[in-house]
Amino acid sequence: MILSEDRISHLSHLLQDSIWKDDMVDFREDEAALREIKRALHKYFSTTEEIDALVRQKLYSQSKKIVEGSQEWDVLYKKYFEEELSKKRF
């Protein structure tokens, strides 16, 4: 899922507000904190897109053809996605 810069900015502001309101962190520099949140979101979403492509390629290349959307596809997709995600250490 590709998110627009506006969507990532909106999510960043929501996260920053939530963290601040829940008194989890006091930001010294709001703009620096917001930039870091945006950077982390960009990295996360680009990584999940890469993993999605890898998992789909793995599923499509199996000798036993699995129908996308089937229960078997969903189970294997989730399993492979979690494996790849753990390799990226997210």
Helices and strands as residue ranges (DSSP letters): H 5-21, H 30-60, H 71-88
